[in-house]
């Protein structure tokens, strides 16, 4: 009697687990990845320290020279104000790059395999993990904006603008988070994932409008910058920071002021998020216990 009732209980348990809602599965994964981040603060610190070093060193070492390039048109923008949006995007980029490393750790310790054999929705697994990382990125960008303000940067659009910069940074991070997780599933190796992410991260950062205006860059960098996602993220965030249309890679005049830069940037980043996010979910869906061992 007892032996026949035990399997029945197990079956009912499986049914209850498989009938979890999509949001319930998202919440479970959101909590798990937040707990994992709290227990390993080293990754959080590293992804924040490097952009802070860039912010301090670039403003102190190159500030006077770069200010002249920034203000060639007769404006009077401090380099701190000009640079903060770029560092916010760099924070999003660095934090997103570590996303795949966390997934590789799950693969190596067998946790990913356990998740795959559960009846949890694969899309919810990715969404919950991404949501936890988005929260971390939003906090880190807020810290950079606060530090930049202490160094003399000014957000022309005020508190609402600061929230807008955080939102642009989060939107920007989603495509690179997806790419990082795709690399993790493909390589199943921590070093390969880190090298792949960094191989893209730093070259893309320097061949964009992150540190200098487009019109002072060499011709070949201008060409690359037009197709560089970082340019669109930086220009959208910088437009909010300065309350002005600063986008030079595309000329949009249908909107007013800063929206001529923000809306094209958001459209480009949203399209990238959709494409690369779909690829990441597809890779997770096709993953099986046999190919992650």
LUMPADO-532054 format. One record per residue (C-alpha): residue in three letters; x, y, z; residue number from 1. Coordinates in Angstrom, 2 decimals, padded with zeros to 5 digits, m for minus. Each point is the difference from the previous one (the first is absolute). Example, Ala and Ser with C-alpha at 12.3 -4.5 7.8 and 13.67 -1.06 7.14 Angstrom:
BEGIN
{aa->Ala | px->012.30 | py->m004.50 | pz->007.80 | i->1}
{aa->Ser | px->001.37 | py->003.44 | pz->m000.66 | i->2}
END
This chain:
BEGIN
{aa->Unk | px->000.00 | py->000.00 | pz->000.00 | i->1}
{aa->Unk | px->002.73 | py->002.39 | pz->001.01 | i->2}
{aa->Unk | px->002.15 | py->m000.98 | pz->m003.00 | i->3}
{aa->Unk | px->m002.83 | py->000.74 | pz->m002.43 | i->4}
{aa->Unk | px->m000.82 | py->003.36 | pz->001.58 | i->5}
{aa->Unk | px->003.60 | py->001.30 | pz->m000.13 | i->6}
{aa->Unk | px->000.26 | py->000.10 | pz->m003.82 | i->7}
{aa->Unk | px->m003.41 | py->001.63 | pz->m000.16 | i->8}
{aa->Unk | px->001.21 | py->002.79 | pz->002.30 | i->9}
{aa->Unk | px->003.10 | py->000.47 | pz->m002.11 | i->10}
{aa->Unk | px->m002.10 | py->000.24 | pz->m003.15 | i->11}
{aa->Unk | px->m002.26 | py->002.60 | pz->001.58 | i->12}
{aa->Unk | px->003.07 | py->001.97 | pz->001.05 | i->13}
{aa->Unk | px->001.27 | py->m000.02 | pz->m003.58 | i->14}
{aa->Unk | px->m003.37 | py->001.18 | pz->m001.26 | i->15}
{aa->Unk | px->m000.03 | py->002.86 | pz->002.49 | i->16}
{aa->Unk | px->003.50 | py->001.03 | pz->m001.03 | i->17}
{aa->Unk | px->m000.80 | py->m000.15 | pz->m003.71 | i->18}
{aa->Unk | px->m003.12 | py->002.09 | pz->000.48 | i->19}
{aa->Unk | px->001.94 | py->002.97 | pz->001.40 | i->20}
{aa->Unk | px->m000.86 | py->003.22 | pz->m001.78 | i->21}
{aa->Unk | px->002.48 | py->001.71 | pz->m002.29 | i->22}
{aa->Unk | px->000.35 | py->002.87 | pz->002.48 | i->23}
{aa->Unk | px->000.51 | py->m002.51 | pz->002.82 | i->24}
{aa->Unk | px->002.92 | py->m001.56 | pz->m001.87 | i->25}
{aa->Unk | px->001.41 | py->003.46 | pz->m000.72 | i->26}
{aa->Unk | px->m000.23 | py->000.90 | pz->003.70 | i->27}
{aa->Unk | px->001.78 | py->m003.20 | pz->001.09 | i->28}
{aa->Unk | px->002.91 | py->000.67 | pz->m002.35 | i->29}
{aa->Unk | px->000.06 | py->003.71 | pz->000.86 | i->30}
{aa->Unk | px->000.43 | py->m000.82 | pz->003.70 | i->31}
{aa->Unk | px->002.59 | py->m002.69 | pz->m000.65 | i->32}
{aa->Unk | px->002.26 | py->002.23 | pz->m002.07 | i->33}
{aa->Unk | px->m000.29 | py->002.88 | pz->002.44 | i->34}
{aa->Unk | px->001.01 | py->m002.28 | pz->002.86 | i->35}
{aa->Unk | px->002.89 | py->m001.30 | pz->m002.08 | i->36}
{aa->Unk | px->001.19 | py->003.57 | pz->m000.68 | i->37}
{aa->Unk | px->m000.18 | py->000.94 | pz->003.69 | i->38}
{aa->Unk | px->002.03 | py->m003.08 | pz->000.94 | i->39}
{aa->Unk | px->002.68 | py->000.87 | pz->m002.57 | i->40}
{aa->Unk | px->000.46 | py->003.78 | pz->000.22 | i->41}
{aa->Unk | px->003.38 | py->m000.17 | pz->m001.75 | i->42}
{aa->Unk | px->m001.66 | py->000.00 | pz->m003.44 | i->43}
{aa->Unk | px->m002.14 | py->002.99 | pz->000.96 | i->44}
{aa->Unk | px->003.02 | py->001.96 | pz->001.18 | i->45}
{aa->Unk | px->002.19 | py->m000.82 | pz->m003.02 | i->46}
{aa->Unk | px->m002.67 | py->001.00 | pz->m002.54 | i->47}
{aa->Unk | px->m000.38 | py->003.36 | pz->001.80 | i->48}
{aa->Unk | px->003.61 | py->000.81 | pz->000.91 | i->49}
{aa->Unk | px->001.31 | py->000.04 | pz->m003.58 | i->50}
{aa->Unk | px->m002.50 | py->002.63 | pz->m001.25 | i->51}
{aa->Unk | px->000.65 | py->002.11 | pz->003.11 | i->52}
{aa->Unk | px->003.73 | py->m000.07 | pz->m000.80 | i->53}
{aa->Unk | px->m000.80 | py->001.06 | pz->m003.58 | i->54}
{aa->Unk | px->m002.18 | py->002.86 | pz->001.26 | i->55}
{aa->Unk | px->002.61 | py->001.35 | pz->002.40 | i->56}
{aa->Unk | px->003.06 | py->m000.50 | pz->m002.22 | i->57}
{aa->Unk | px->m001.56 | py->001.27 | pz->m003.23 | i->58}
{aa->Unk | px->m001.35 | py->003.16 | pz->001.62 | i->59}
{aa->Unk | px->003.24 | py->000.72 | pz->001.85 | i->60}
{aa->Unk | px->002.54 | py->m001.03 | pz->m002.66 | i->61}
{aa->Unk | px->m001.78 | py->000.90 | pz->m003.25 | i->62}
{aa->Unk | px->m002.53 | py->002.50 | pz->001.32 | i->63}
{aa->Unk | px->001.66 | py->003.21 | pz->m001.20 | i->64}
{aa->Unk | px->000.88 | py->m001.32 | pz->m003.44 | i->65}
{aa->Unk | px->m003.34 | py->m001.72 | pz->m000.54 | i->66}
{aa->Unk | px->m002.00 | py->003.01 | pz->001.18 | i->67}
{aa->Unk | px->001.36 | py->002.00 | pz->m002.93 | i->68}
{aa->Unk | px->m001.13 | py->m002.71 | pz->m002.45 | i->69}
{aa->Unk | px->m003.44 | py->m000.24 | pz->001.62 | i->70}
{aa->Unk | px->m000.56 | py->003.75 | pz->m000.13 | i->71}
{aa->Unk | px->001.25 | py->000.68 | pz->m003.55 | i->72}
{aa->Unk | px->m003.44 | py->001.31 | pz->m000.96 | i->73}
{aa->Unk | px->000.09 | py->002.70 | pz->002.66 | i->74}
{aa->Unk | px->m001.87 | py->m001.84 | pz->002.75 | i->75}
{aa->Unk | px->001.24 | py->m000.10 | pz->003.60 | i->76}
{aa->Unk | px->m000.44 | py->m003.60 | pz->001.12 | i->77}
{aa->Unk | px->002.34 | py->m001.40 | pz->002.62 | i->78}
{aa->Unk | px->001.67 | py->m003.27 | pz->m000.93 | i->79}
{aa->Unk | px->m001.42 | py->m001.56 | pz->003.18 | i->80}
{aa->Unk | px->m003.51 | py->000.71 | pz->m001.25 | i->81}
{aa->Unk | px->000.87 | py->m001.27 | pz->m003.48 | i->82}
{aa->Unk | px->001.65 | py->m003.19 | pz->001.28 | i->83}
{aa->Unk | px->m002.49 | py->m001.21 | pz->002.64 | i->84}
{aa->Unk | px->m002.54 | py->m001.40 | pz->m002.53 | i->85}
{aa->Unk | px->002.80 | py->m001.95 | pz->m001.69 | i->86}
{aa->Unk | px->001.14 | py->m001.47 | pz->003.32 | i->87}
{aa->Unk | px->m003.62 | py->m000.94 | pz->000.80 | i->88}
{aa->Unk | px->m000.11 | py->m001.97 | pz->m003.25 | i->89}
{aa->Unk | px->003.39 | py->m001.53 | pz->000.82 | i->90}
{aa->Unk | px->m001.36 | py->m001.17 | pz->003.36 | i->91}
{aa->Unk | px->m002.93 | py->m001.62 | pz->m001.78 | i->92}
{aa->Unk | px->002.40 | py->m001.63 | pz->m002.46 | i->93}
{aa->Unk | px->002.38 | py->m001.31 | pz->002.69 | i->94}
{aa->Unk | px->m002.82 | py->m001.35 | pz->002.18 | i->95}
{aa->Unk | px->m001.70 | py->m001.64 | pz->m002.99 | i->96}
{aa->Unk | px->003.30 | py->m001.65 | pz->m000.96 | i->97}
{aa->Unk | px->000.09 | py->m001.83 | pz->003.34 | i->98}
{aa->Unk | px->m003.50 | py->m001.43 | pz->m000.56 | i->99}
{aa->Unk | px->001.31 | py->m002.87 | pz->m002.10 | i->100}
{aa->Unk | px->002.66 | py->m000.79 | pz->002.60 | i->101}
{aa->Unk | px->m002.74 | py->m000.66 | pz->002.55 | i->102}
{aa->Unk | px->m001.71 | py->m002.37 | pz->m002.42 | i->103}
{aa->Unk | px->003.27 | py->m001.84 | pz->m000.67 | i->104}
{aa->Unk | px->000.43 | py->m000.47 | pz->003.77 | i->105}
{aa->Unk | px->m003.45 | py->m001.56 | pz->000.08 | i->106}
{aa->Unk | px->000.98 | py->m002.30 | pz->m002.86 | i->107}
{aa->Unk | px->003.26 | py->m001.03 | pz->001.66 | i->108}
{aa->Unk | px->m001.52 | py->m000.77 | pz->003.40 | i->109}
{aa->Unk | px->m002.96 | py->m001.88 | pz->m001.47 | i->110}
{aa->Unk | px->m002.67 | py->002.51 | pz->001.01 | i->111}
{aa->Unk | px->m000.90 | py->000.83 | pz->m003.59 | i->112}
{aa->Unk | px->m000.60 | py->m003.67 | pz->m000.75 | i->113}
{aa->Unk | px->m002.33 | py->m000.24 | pz->003.00 | i->114}
{aa->Unk | px->m001.94 | py->003.05 | pz->m001.20 | i->115}
{aa->Unk | px->m000.38 | py->m001.53 | pz->m003.46 | i->116}
{aa->Unk | px->m001.64 | py->m003.18 | pz->001.31 | i->117}
{aa->Unk | px->m002.57 | py->001.96 | pz->002.03 | i->118}
{aa->Unk | px->m003.33 | py->000.91 | pz->m001.62 | i->119}
{aa->Unk | px->000.83 | py->003.72 | pz->000.29 | i->120}
{aa->Unk | px->m000.59 | py->002.11 | pz->m003.09 | i->121}
{aa->Unk | px->003.36 | py->000.53 | pz->m001.73 | i->122}
{aa->Unk | px->m000.89 | py->003.55 | pz->m000.98 | i->123}
{aa->Unk | px->m000.91 | py->000.75 | pz->003.62 | i->124}
{aa->Unk | px->003.40 | py->m001.33 | pz->001.09 | i->125}
{aa->Unk | px->001.73 | py->002.53 | pz->m002.26 | i->126}
{aa->Unk | px->m002.37 | py->002.86 | pz->000.84 | i->127}
{aa->Unk | px->000.40 | py->m000.54 | pz->003.76 | i->128}
{aa->Unk | px->003.79 | py->m000.09 | pz->m000.28 | i->129}
{aa->Unk | px->000.01 | py->003.12 | pz->m002.20 | i->130}
{aa->Unk | px->m002.35 | py->001.87 | pz->002.36 | i->131}
{aa->Unk | px->002.39 | py->m000.59 | pz->002.90 | i->132}
{aa->Unk | px->002.88 | py->001.34 | pz->m002.07 | i->133}
{aa->Unk | px->m002.04 | py->003.01 | pz->m001.14 | i->134}
{aa->Unk | px->m000.59 | py->000.93 | pz->003.64 | i->135}
{aa->Unk | px->003.72 | py->m000.18 | pz->000.68 | i->136}
{aa->Unk | px->000.82 | py->002.07 | pz->m003.09 | i->137}
{aa->Unk | px->m002.55 | py->002.67 | pz->000.93 | i->138}
{aa->Unk | px->001.56 | py->000.35 | pz->003.45 | i->139}
{aa->Unk | px->003.51 | py->000.22 | pz->m001.43 | i->140}
{aa->Unk | px->m000.97 | py->002.66 | pz->m002.56 | i->141}
{aa->Unk | px->m001.63 | py->002.02 | pz->002.78 | i->142}
{aa->Unk | px->003.27 | py->m000.16 | pz->001.93 | i->143}
{aa->Unk | px->001.93 | py->001.30 | pz->m003.03 | i->144}
{aa->Unk | px->m002.43 | py->002.89 | pz->m000.47 | i->145}
{aa->Unk | px->000.36 | py->000.89 | pz->003.69 | i->146}
{aa->Unk | px->003.80 | py->m000.18 | pz->m000.18 | i->147}
{aa->Unk | px->000.03 | py->002.06 | pz->m003.20 | i->148}
{aa->Unk | px->m002.08 | py->002.68 | pz->001.71 | i->149}
{aa->Unk | px->002.53 | py->000.14 | pz->002.82 | i->150}
{aa->Unk | px->002.77 | py->000.48 | pz->m002.59 | i->151}
{aa->Unk | px->m001.86 | py->002.95 | pz->m001.53 | i->152}
{aa->Unk | px->m002.29 | py->m001.54 | pz->m002.63 | i->153}
{aa->Unk | px->m003.47 | py->001.49 | pz->m000.44 | i->154}
{aa->Unk | px->m003.16 | py->m001.77 | pz->m001.11 | i->155}
{aa->Unk | px->m001.84 | py->002.75 | pz->m001.88 | i->156}
{aa->Unk | px->m003.28 | py->m001.90 | pz->000.14 | i->157}
{aa->Unk | px->000.14 | py->m000.51 | pz->003.78 | i->158}
{aa->Unk | px->m001.15 | py->m003.07 | pz->001.92 | i->159}
{aa->Unk | px->m002.37 | py->m001.08 | pz->m002.78 | i->160}
{aa->Unk | px->002.92 | py->000.13 | pz->m002.40 | i->161}
{aa->Unk | px->002.16 | py->m002.09 | pz->002.34 | i->162}
{aa->Unk | px->m002.74 | py->m002.64 | pz->000.05 | i->163}
{aa->Unk | px->m000.11 | py->000.20 | pz->m003.80 | i->164}
{aa->Unk | px->003.77 | py->m000.60 | pz->m000.23 | i->165}
{aa->Unk | px->m000.38 | py->m003.07 | pz->002.22 | i->166}
{aa->Unk | px->m002.81 | py->m001.25 | pz->m002.26 | i->167}
{aa->Unk | px->002.12 | py->000.46 | pz->m003.14 | i->168}
{aa->Unk | px->002.90 | py->m001.83 | pz->001.69 | i->169}
{aa->Unk | px->m002.28 | py->m002.90 | pz->000.92 | i->170}
{aa->Unk | px->m001.43 | py->m000.17 | pz->m003.53 | i->171}
{aa->Unk | px->003.53 | py->000.05 | pz->m001.39 | i->172}
{aa->Unk | px->001.16 | py->m002.80 | pz->002.32 | i->173}
{aa->Unk | px->m002.65 | py->m002.49 | pz->m001.17 | i->174}
{aa->Unk | px->001.54 | py->m000.73 | pz->m003.41 | i->175}
{aa->Unk | px->003.47 | py->m000.59 | pz->001.44 | i->176}
{aa->Unk | px->m001.44 | py->m002.10 | pz->002.84 | i->177}
{aa->Unk | px->m001.67 | py->m002.17 | pz->m002.65 | i->178}
{aa->Unk | px->003.22 | py->m000.25 | pz->m001.98 | i->179}
{aa->Unk | px->002.01 | py->m000.90 | pz->003.11 | i->180}
{aa->Unk | px->m002.45 | py->m002.78 | pz->000.93 | i->181}
{aa->Unk | px->000.00 | py->m001.30 | pz->m003.57 | i->182}
{aa->Unk | px->003.81 | py->m000.21 | pz->000.14 | i->183}
{aa->Unk | px->m000.27 | py->m001.85 | pz->003.31 | i->184}
{aa->Unk | px->m002.34 | py->m002.65 | pz->m001.44 | i->185}
{aa->Unk | px->002.15 | py->m000.37 | pz->m003.12 | i->186}
{aa->Unk | px->003.42 | py->m000.18 | pz->001.68 | i->187}
{aa->Unk | px->m000.96 | py->m001.46 | pz->003.42 | i->188}
{aa->Unk | px->003.33 | py->001.41 | pz->001.14 | i->189}
{aa->Unk | px->000.62 | py->002.96 | pz->002.31 | i->190}
{aa->Unk | px->003.23 | py->001.20 | pz->m001.59 | i->191}
{aa->Unk | px->m001.43 | py->m000.16 | pz->m003.52 | i->192}
{aa->Unk | px->m003.08 | py->001.94 | pz->001.07 | i->193}
{aa->Unk | px->002.08 | py->002.71 | pz->001.69 | i->194}
{aa->Unk | px->002.39 | py->000.29 | pz->m002.97 | i->195}
{aa->Unk | px->m002.87 | py->000.13 | pz->m002.47 | i->196}
{aa->Unk | px->m001.84 | py->002.71 | pz->001.95 | i->197}
{aa->Unk | px->003.14 | py->002.11 | pz->000.60 | i->198}
{aa->Unk | px->001.08 | py->m000.39 | pz->m003.61 | i->199}
{aa->Unk | px->m003.14 | py->001.89 | pz->m000.97 | i->200}
{aa->Unk | px->m000.34 | py->002.26 | pz->003.03 | i->201}
{aa->Unk | px->003.12 | py->002.17 | pz->m000.17 | i->202}
{aa->Unk | px->000.43 | py->000.44 | pz->m003.77 | i->203}
{aa->Unk | px->m003.68 | py->000.95 | pz->m000.34 | i->204}
{aa->Unk | px->000.35 | py->002.51 | pz->002.83 | i->205}
{aa->Unk | px->002.89 | py->001.86 | pz->m001.63 | i->206}
{aa->Unk | px->m001.41 | py->000.03 | pz->m003.55 | i->207}
{aa->Unk | px->m003.11 | py->001.87 | pz->001.08 | i->208}
{aa->Unk | px->m000.94 | py->003.49 | pz->001.19 | i->209}
{aa->Unk | px->000.59 | py->m001.02 | pz->003.62 | i->210}
{aa->Unk | px->003.06 | py->002.16 | pz->000.67 | i->211}
{aa->Unk | px->000.07 | py->002.59 | pz->m002.80 | i->212}
{aa->Unk | px->m002.48 | py->001.55 | pz->m002.47 | i->213}
{aa->Unk | px->m000.41 | py->m001.67 | pz->m003.37 | i->214}
{aa->Unk | px->001.39 | py->002.94 | pz->m001.99 | i->215}
{aa->Unk | px->003.46 | py->m000.18 | pz->001.64 | i->216}
{aa->Unk | px->000.45 | py->m003.72 | pz->m000.58 | i->217}
{aa->Unk | px->001.92 | py->m001.52 | pz->m002.95 | i->218}
{aa->Unk | px->m002.09 | py->m000.82 | pz->m003.08 | i->219}
{aa->Unk | px->000.15 | py->m003.78 | pz->000.46 | i->220}
{aa->Unk | px->m001.16 | py->000.28 | pz->003.62 | i->221}
{aa->Unk | px->m002.90 | py->002.21 | pz->m001.11 | i->222}
{aa->Unk | px->m001.07 | py->m002.74 | pz->m002.41 | i->223}
{aa->Unk | px->000.20 | py->m002.71 | pz->002.66 | i->224}
{aa->Unk | px->m001.75 | py->002.23 | pz->002.56 | i->225}
{aa->Unk | px->m003.08 | py->000.25 | pz->m002.24 | i->226}
{aa->Unk | px->m000.55 | py->m003.75 | pz->000.37 | i->227}
{aa->Unk | px->001.16 | py->m000.27 | pz->003.62 | i->228}
{aa->Unk | px->m002.78 | py->m000.60 | pz->002.58 | i->229}
{aa->Unk | px->002.04 | py->001.85 | pz->002.63 | i->230}
{aa->Unk | px->m000.29 | py->003.22 | pz->m002.02 | i->231}
{aa->Unk | px->m003.80 | py->m000.17 | pz->000.15 | i->232}
{aa->Unk | px->m000.04 | py->m000.78 | pz->003.72 | i->233}
{aa->Unk | px->002.49 | py->002.75 | pz->000.85 | i->234}
{aa->Unk | px->m001.66 | py->002.62 | pz->m002.20 | i->235}
{aa->Unk | px->m003.46 | py->m000.75 | pz->001.44 | i->236}
{aa->Unk | px->001.30 | py->000.24 | pz->003.57 | i->237}
{aa->Unk | px->002.07 | py->003.10 | pz->m000.79 | i->238}
{aa->Unk | px->m002.99 | py->001.74 | pz->m001.60 | i->239}
{aa->Unk | px->m001.88 | py->m000.46 | pz->003.29 | i->240}
{aa->Unk | px->003.04 | py->001.17 | pz->001.97 | i->241}
{aa->Unk | px->000.40 | py->003.19 | pz->m002.07 | i->242}
{aa->Unk | px->m003.67 | py->000.51 | pz->m000.91 | i->243}
{aa->Unk | px->001.03 | py->000.34 | pz->m003.65 | i->244}
{aa->Unk | px->000.10 | py->m001.95 | pz->m003.25 | i->245}
{aa->Unk | px->003.58 | py->m001.30 | pz->m000.19 | i->246}
{aa->Unk | px->m000.42 | py->m002.90 | pz->m002.42 | i->247}
{aa->Unk | px->002.10 | py->000.41 | pz->m003.15 | i->248}
{aa->Unk | px->m000.03 | py->m003.52 | pz->m001.46 | i->249}
{aa->Unk | px->m003.62 | py->000.43 | pz->m001.10 | i->250}
{aa->Unk | px->m001.87 | py->003.22 | pz->m000.62 | i->251}
{aa->Unk | px->m003.55 | py->m000.03 | pz->001.36 | i->252}
{aa->Unk | px->m002.09 | py->003.16 | pz->000.10 | i->253}
{aa->Unk | px->m003.54 | py->m001.30 | pz->000.51 | i->254}
{aa->Unk | px->000.10 | py->000.53 | pz->003.76 | i->255}
{aa->Unk | px->000.96 | py->002.80 | pz->002.37 | i->256}
{aa->Unk | px->003.47 | py->000.56 | pz->001.48 | i->257}
{aa->Unk | px->001.50 | py->m002.96 | pz->001.81 | i->258}
{aa->Unk | px->m002.67 | py->m002.38 | pz->m001.33 | i->259}
{aa->Unk | px->001.65 | py->000.15 | pz->m003.43 | i->260}
{aa->Unk | px->002.87 | py->m001.94 | pz->001.61 | i->261}
{aa->Unk | px->m001.84 | py->m002.03 | pz->002.63 | i->262}
{aa->Unk | px->m002.67 | py->m001.55 | pz->m002.22 | i->263}
{aa->Unk | px->002.36 | py->m001.29 | pz->m002.76 | i->264}
{aa->Unk | px->002.33 | py->m001.33 | pz->002.70 | i->265}
{aa->Unk | px->m002.82 | py->m001.80 | pz->001.80 | i->266}
{aa->Unk | px->m001.32 | py->m001.46 | pz->m003.28 | i->267}
{aa->Unk | px->003.43 | py->m001.37 | pz->m000.99 | i->268}
{aa->Unk | px->000.70 | py->m001.43 | pz->003.46 | i->269}
{aa->Unk | px->m003.51 | py->m001.46 | pz->000.26 | i->270}
{aa->Unk | px->000.42 | py->m001.79 | pz->m003.34 | i->271}
{aa->Unk | px->003.37 | py->m001.41 | pz->001.11 | i->272}
{aa->Unk | px->m001.51 | py->m001.15 | pz->003.30 | i->273}
{aa->Unk | px->m002.81 | py->m001.79 | pz->m001.82 | i->274}
{aa->Unk | px->002.27 | py->m001.78 | pz->m002.49 | i->275}
{aa->Unk | px->002.78 | py->m001.05 | pz->002.40 | i->276}
{aa->Unk | px->m002.47 | py->m000.75 | pz->002.81 | i->277}
{aa->Unk | px->m001.87 | py->m002.37 | pz->m002.32 | i->278}
{aa->Unk | px->003.26 | py->m001.72 | pz->m000.91 | i->279}
{aa->Unk | px->000.93 | py->m000.40 | pz->003.68 | i->280}
{aa->Unk | px->m003.41 | py->m001.49 | pz->000.85 | i->281}
{aa->Unk | px->000.26 | py->m002.32 | pz->m003.01 | i->282}
{aa->Unk | px->003.41 | py->m001.21 | pz->001.16 | i->283}
{aa->Unk | px->m001.37 | py->m000.69 | pz->003.48 | i->284}
{aa->Unk | px->m003.02 | py->m001.82 | pz->m001.45 | i->285}
{aa->Unk | px->002.12 | py->m002.30 | pz->m002.14 | i->286}
{aa->Unk | px->002.42 | py->m000.69 | pz->002.84 | i->287}
{aa->Unk | px->m000.34 | py->m003.46 | pz->001.51 | i->288}
{aa->Unk | px->001.54 | py->m001.91 | pz->002.84 | i->289}
{aa->Unk | px->002.25 | py->m001.85 | pz->m002.41 | i->290}
{aa->Unk | px->001.60 | py->003.06 | pz->m001.61 | i->291}
{aa->Unk | px->000.86 | py->001.84 | pz->003.20 | i->292}
{aa->Unk | px->001.82 | py->m002.84 | pz->001.68 | i->293}
END
